[in-house]
């Protein structure tokens, strides 16, 4: 006799649109991690890389970074 698994109706809702703040947060996170790795992955100083990443992500900094590239 076949195994009669109970079927559940799955309600799949589209994922929420990620808002701009989520995207910026993800970008800052990735940049902070890269900066931390460049510094040799020191322990106990995550704010150093986080604040530097935020600073580099500011629109004013982008103009400076773009000119240097």
C-alpha positions in Angstrom: 0.0 0.0 0.0 1.3 3.4 -0.9 2.5 5.8 1.8 -0.1 8.5 2.0 1.8 11.6 3.1 -0.3 14.4 4.4 -0.3 17.2 1.9 -0.2 20.7 3.2 -1.1 23.7 1.2 1.9 25.9 1.1 1.2 29.6 0.8 4.2 31.1 -0.9 4.3 34.8 -0.6 6.7 36.8 -2.7 9.7 37.9 -0.7 9.4 41.4 0.7 11.0 44.0 -1.4 14.3 44.7 0.3 14.4 48.4 1.1 17.3 50.6 0.4 18.4 50.5 4.0 18.8 46.7 3.9 20.9 46.9 0.7 23.1 49.6 2.2 23.5 47.6 5.4 24.6 44.6 3.4 27.1 46.7 1.4 28.5 48.2 4.5 28.8 44.7 6.1 30.7 43.3 3.1 33.0 46.3 2.9 33.7 46.2 6.7 34.5 42.6 6.4 36.9 43.2 3.5 38.6 46.1 5.5 38.9 43.8 8.5 40.6 41.1 6.4 43.0 43.7 4.9 44.0 44.6 8.5 44.8 41.0 9.2 41.6 40.0 11.0 42.4 41.5 14.4 40.1 40.6 17.3 38.1 43.0 19.3 37.9 46.0 17.0 34.9 45.5 14.6 33.8 49.1 15.0 37.0 50.4 13.4 36.1 48.6 10.1 32.4 49.3 10.4 32.9 53.1 10.8 35.4 53.2 8.0 33.1 51.3 5.7 30.2 53.7 6.5 32.6 56.6 5.8 33.6 55.1 2.5 29.9 54.4 1.5 28.9 58.1 2.0 28.1 59.8 -1.3 30.8 62.5 -0.7 33.4 59.7 -0.2 32.2 58.1 -3.5 33.3 61.2 -5.4 36.7 61.0 -3.8 37.0 57.3 -4.3 35.9 57.6 -8.0 38.5 60.2 -8.7 41.2 58.1 -7.2 40.3 55.0 -9.2 
